[in-house]
């Protein structure tokens, strides 16, 4: 899956909050992607660890840019590189 496709998918995914994804929404988008690729959930989780998020109505909300990076790492079976860390 190309980066442009990942960006389109994430940026057009219906989310409860315009700022980003709840945990359930992340699970749903990751499950959709795993059907089409060899997805490393471990690399996705590593990429999502320690990223900046916000809390809305008691829920963590992950920003679109972080979900894009996490999915990219999961698909490519790699860790974030230094330049990708925010």
Beta strands, then each sheet from edge to edge (+ up, - down):
strand 1: 20-21
strand 2: 53-56
strand 3: 59-63
sheet 1: 1+ 3- 2+
end
